[in-house]
């Protein structure tokens, strides 16, 4: 079994989504994020949480990684682990928007842990073609070889370097036992290892796991509240590497600091292990008008 590096350049079919208030508010509620910009549609025109992007990207990513050129059959896909999420938010998403998302495989290489595959996902407004979100999804296929040489055509841009960041914020976040079930339905991201304990145990896991994108979205919630004055329009980019497991029922710890527009963060699981390592975010000082 192997992942084929010749798959670099493979592109998915475009997927279309009509954004509704029900979808965006369910995503926010599923994370316990009560920011008025997401929920109070009587006061102003609501927007989606920035991390909502995973709801329309994930189905496209799954379709891409299931395409024949990559060579990932069901057995290989079951060994895939989402290891990187790096999203740049170019324009706010609002109910009423019609979005079109496409994905492309941009890197395949061998690592000690297994085959690494990186996909770039681009979402635009259907009517205007205006860029909305650009994301990079990195996956490790544990114990799977690569057929062919390492190939890379694109990569996430580097974050600007600057003064060292001192962590000034630390908050404990209880993860309720039903959190993965709620997130699965509210985000529309389904994988039975997150909700069906018998499947998780069969896969060699100790229990059901909280989705990496849920932990990532909880970090976004804290960054908006603590470093952006509660204004989600100021969160321009969010990136992190998914590492240690989070089991629902545990308490995770978010730690972060800011230097200028750069936020650095880590999320640790109940064992003190980094569930998200190398966390980076860009928070600007102004608001985007958007569409």
C-alpha positions as CSV (number, residue, x, y, z in Angstrom):
1,X,0.0,0.0,0.0
2,X,1.3,3.4,-0.9
3,X,0.4,7.0,-1.6
4,X,1.4,8.2,-5.1
5,X,3.4,11.4,-5.3
6,X,2.4,11.7,-8.9
7,X,-1.0,12.8,-7.5
8,X,0.4,16.3,-6.9
9,X,-1.7,18.7,-9.0
10,X,-4.9,16.6,-8.8
11,X,-7.8,18.9,-8.4
12,X,-11.3,18.2,-7.0
13,X,-14.6,19.1,-8.6
14,X,-16.0,22.4,-7.3
15,X,-18.5,22.1,-4.5
16,X,-21.2,24.7,-3.9
17,X,-22.8,25.8,-0.6
18,X,-25.6,28.2,0.2
19,X,-24.8,29.5,3.6
20,X,-27.8,29.8,6.0
21,X,-28.2,31.3,9.4
22,X,-29.1,27.8,10.7
23,X,-25.7,26.5,9.6
24,X,-23.6,29.3,11.0
25,X,-25.4,29.6,14.3
26,X,-25.3,25.8,14.8
27,X,-21.6,25.8,14.3
28,X,-21.1,28.6,16.9
29,X,-23.5,27.0,19.4
30,X,-21.8,23.6,19.0
31,X,-18.6,25.2,20.3
32,X,-20.3,27.1,23.1
33,X,-19.4,30.4,21.4
34,X,-22.0,33.0,22.3
35,X,-20.3,35.9,20.5
36,X,-23.1,38.3,19.5
37,X,-21.7,38.6,15.9
38,X,-22.7,34.9,15.4
39,X,-26.0,34.7,17.2
40,X,-27.8,38.0,17.6
41,X,-29.4,38.3,14.2
42,X,-31.9,40.8,15.6
43,X,-29.2,43.3,16.4
44,X,-27.2,43.2,13.2
45,X,-26.3,41.0,10.3
46,X,-24.6,38.0,11.7
47,X,-21.5,36.4,10.4
48,X,-20.1,32.9,10.7
49,X,-17.3,32.1,13.1
50,X,-14.0,32.1,11.1
51,X,-13.5,28.4,11.9
52,X,-16.8,27.6,10.2
53,X,-14.7,27.2,7.0
54,X,-14.1,23.6,7.9
55,X,-17.8,22.8,7.4
56,X,-17.7,23.5,3.7
57,X,-14.0,22.5,3.2
58,X,-14.1,19.1,4.8
59,X,-16.4,17.3,2.2
60,X,-14.3,18.7,-0.6
61,X,-11.1,17.5,1.1
62,X,-12.5,14.0,1.6
63,X,-13.6,13.8,-2.1
64,X,-10.1,14.9,-3.2
65,X,-8.3,12.3,-1.1
66,X,-10.6,9.6,-2.3
67,X,-9.7,10.3,-6.0
68,X,-7.9,7.5,-7.8
69,X,-4.6,9.4,-8.5
70,X,-3.6,9.5,-4.8
71,X,-4.0,5.8,-4.4
72,X,-5.6,6.0,-1.0
73,X,-8.0,3.1,-0.8
74,X,-10.3,2.6,2.2
75,X,-7.6,0.8,4.2
76,X,-5.1,3.7,3.6
77,X,-7.7,6.4,4.4
78,X,-8.4,4.7,7.7
79,X,-4.8,5.4,8.6
80,X,-5.0,9.1,7.7
81,X,-4.7,11.6,10.5
82,X,-5.4,15.3,10.1
83,X,-2.1,16.9,11.2
84,X,-2.2,20.5,10.0
85,X,-4.8,23.2,9.6
86,X,-3.7,26.6,8.3
87,X,-6.5,29.0,7.2
88,X,-6.4,32.6,5.9
89,X,-9.7,34.4,6.2
90,X,-10.0,36.9,3.3
91,X,-13.6,37.9,3.7
92,X,-16.3,37.2,6.3
93,X,-18.8,34.5,5.6
94,X,-22.5,35.5,6.0
95,X,-25.8,33.8,5.7
96,X,-27.0,34.3,2.2
97,X,-23.6,33.8,0.7
98,X,-23.1,31.2,-2.0
99,X,-19.6,29.7,-1.8
100,X,-17.7,27.5,-4.2
101,X,-14.8,25.4,-2.9
102,X,-12.1,23.5,-4.8
103,X,-9.1,21.5,-3.5
104,X,-5.8,20.5,-5.0
105,X,-3.1,18.2,-3.8
106,X,0.1,20.3,-3.5
107,X,2.6,18.0,-1.7
108,X,3.3,14.4,-1.1
109,X,6.4,13.2,0.7
110,X,7.7,10.4,2.9
111,X,8.2,10.9,6.6
112,X,9.3,8.6,9.4
113,X,5.6,8.4,10.6
114,X,4.2,7.7,7.1
115,X,3.1,9.4,3.9
116,X,2.5,13.2,4.2
117,X,-0.1,14.7,1.9
118,X,-0.9,18.4,1.8
119,X,-4.0,19.9,0.1
120,X,-4.8,23.5,-0.7
121,X,-8.5,24.5,-0.6
122,X,-9.8,27.7,-2.1
123,X,-13.2,29.1,-1.5
124,X,-14.6,32.0,-3.5
125,X,-18.0,33.8,-3.7
126,X,-19.9,32.3,-6.6
127,X,-21.2,35.5,-8.0
128,X,-18.2,37.7,-7.8
129,X,-15.3,35.2,-7.6
130,X,-14.0,37.1,-4.6
131,X,-11.6,35.0,-2.4
132,X,-13.2,34.1,0.9
133,X,-10.9,31.5,2.6
134,X,-7.6,29.8,1.6
135,X,-6.8,26.7,3.7
136,X,-4.0,24.1,3.8
137,X,-4.9,20.6,5.1
138,X,-2.0,18.3,6.0
139,X,-2.5,14.6,6.6
140,X,-0.2,11.8,7.8
141,X,-1.1,8.3,6.6
142,X,0.5,6.3,9.4
143,X,2.8,3.6,8.3
144,X,2.1,4.1,4.6
145,X,4.9,4.4,2.1
146,X,5.2,6.9,-0.8
147,X,5.3,5.6,-4.4
148,X,7.7,8.0,-6.2
149,X,9.9,11.0,-5.2
150,X,8.9,13.7,-2.8
151,X,6.9,16.4,-4.8
152,X,5.8,19.9,-3.7
153,X,4.1,22.6,-5.8
154,X,2.9,24.9,-3.0
155,X,3.1,25.4,0.7
156,X,1.5,27.7,3.4
157,X,3.3,31.1,3.5
158,X,5.6,31.7,6.4
159,X,4.3,33.8,9.3
160,X,6.3,37.1,9.7
161,X,9.0,36.8,12.3
162,X,9.2,39.3,15.1
163,X,9.9,39.8,18.8
164,X,9.6,36.8,21.0
165,X,6.1,36.2,22.3
166,X,5.5,35.8,26.0
167,X,2.4,33.8,27.0
168,X,0.1,36.0,29.0
169,X,-3.1,34.1,28.8
170,X,-4.0,30.7,30.2
171,X,-7.5,29.3,30.4
172,X,-8.8,25.9,31.2
173,X,-11.6,24.6,28.8
174,X,-13.7,21.7,30.0
175,X,-14.6,19.4,27.1
176,X,-17.9,17.8,27.9
177,X,-18.3,14.0,27.3
178,X,-20.9,14.7,24.5
179,X,-18.8,17.4,22.9
180,X,-17.6,15.3,19.9
181,X,-21.2,14.2,19.2
182,X,-22.4,17.8,19.3
183,X,-19.5,19.1,17.1
184,X,-20.1,16.3,14.6
185,X,-23.7,17.4,13.9
186,X,-23.1,21.1,14.2
187,X,-20.0,21.2,12.0
188,X,-21.3,18.4,9.7
189,X,-18.0,16.6,10.0
190,X,-18.5,12.9,10.5
191,X,-16.0,10.2,11.3
192,X,-17.1,7.3,13.6
193,X,-13.9,7.4,15.7
194,X,-15.3,10.7,17.2
195,X,-18.7,9.3,18.1
196,X,-18.8,5.5,18.2
197,X,-16.6,4.1,20.9
198,X,-16.6,0.6,19.5
199,X,-15.2,1.9,16.2
200,X,-12.5,4.0,18.1
201,X,-11.4,0.9,20.1
202,X,-11.3,-1.2,17.0
203,X,-9.0,1.4,15.4
204,X,-6.6,1.0,18.4
205,X,-7.6,4.3,20.0
206,X,-8.2,4.5,23.8
207,X,-11.6,6.2,23.4
208,X,-13.6,8.5,21.1
209,X,-11.6,11.6,20.3
210,X,-12.5,15.2,19.9
211,X,-12.0,16.4,16.4
212,X,-8.8,18.4,15.8
213,X,-10.7,21.1,14.1
214,X,-12.9,21.4,17.2
215,X,-9.9,22.0,19.4
216,X,-8.6,24.5,16.7
217,X,-12.0,26.3,16.7
218,X,-11.9,26.5,20.5
219,X,-8.5,28.2,20.2
220,X,-10.0,30.6,17.6
221,X,-12.8,31.4,20.1
222,X,-10.2,32.3,22.8
223,X,-8.1,34.3,20.4
224,X,-11.0,36.4,19.2
225,X,-12.2,37.1,22.8
226,X,-8.7,37.7,24.3
227,X,-6.7,39.3,21.5
228,X,-9.2,40.8,19.1
229,X,-11.7,42.6,21.4
230,X,-14.4,40.0,20.6
231,X,-14.3,41.1,16.9
232,X,-14.0,38.0,14.7
233,X,-13.3,40.2,11.7
234,X,-9.9,40.9,13.1
235,X,-8.8,37.3,13.0
236,X,-7.0,37.0,9.6
237,X,-5.2,33.7,9.8
238,X,-5.2,30.7,12.1
239,X,-2.8,27.7,11.9
240,X,-1.8,24.8,14.1
241,X,-0.4,21.3,14.1
242,X,-2.6,18.6,15.5
243,X,-0.6,16.3,17.8
244,X,-1.8,14.7,21.0
245,X,-5.3,13.3,21.5
246,X,-8.2,15.0,23.3
247,X,-10.7,12.6,24.9
248,X,-14.2,14.1,25.6
249,X,-14.5,14.5,29.3
250,X,-11.0,15.9,29.7
251,X,-10.1,19.5,30.4
252,X,-7.8,21.2,27.9
253,X,-5.6,24.2,28.5
254,X,-5.2,27.1,26.1
255,X,-2.0,29.3,26.5
256,X,-1.2,32.2,24.3
257,X,0.5,35.6,23.9
258,X,0.7,38.4,21.4
259,X,3.4,40.5,19.9
260,X,2.0,43.1,17.4
261,X,-0.4,41.3,15.0
262,X,1.1,37.9,15.8
263,X,-0.4,35.5,18.3
264,X,1.3,32.3,19.3
265,X,-0.5,29.6,21.2
266,X,-0.6,26.0,22.3
267,X,-3.4,23.8,23.5
268,X,-2.5,21.0,25.9
269,X,-4.6,18.0,26.7
270,X,-5.3,16.7,30.3
271,X,-1.9,14.9,30.3
272,X,-0.1,18.2,29.5
273,X,0.7,17.0,25.9
274,X,0.3,19.5,23.1
275,X,-3.0,18.8,21.3
276,X,-2.2,21.8,19.1
277,X,1.5,22.7,18.7
278,X,3.1,25.6,16.9
279,X,-0.1,27.6,17.0
280,X,0.0,30.8,15.1
281,X,-2.6,33.5,14.4
282,X,-2.7,36.9,12.7
283,X,-4.9,39.5,14.4
284,X,-5.1,43.0,12.8
285,X,-6.2,46.3,14.3
286,X,-9.0,47.1,12.0
287,X,-12.2,45.7,10.5
288,X,-12.8,44.3,7.1
289,X,-15.8,45.6,5.3
290,X,-16.3,42.4,3.4
291,X,-19.1,41.9,0.8
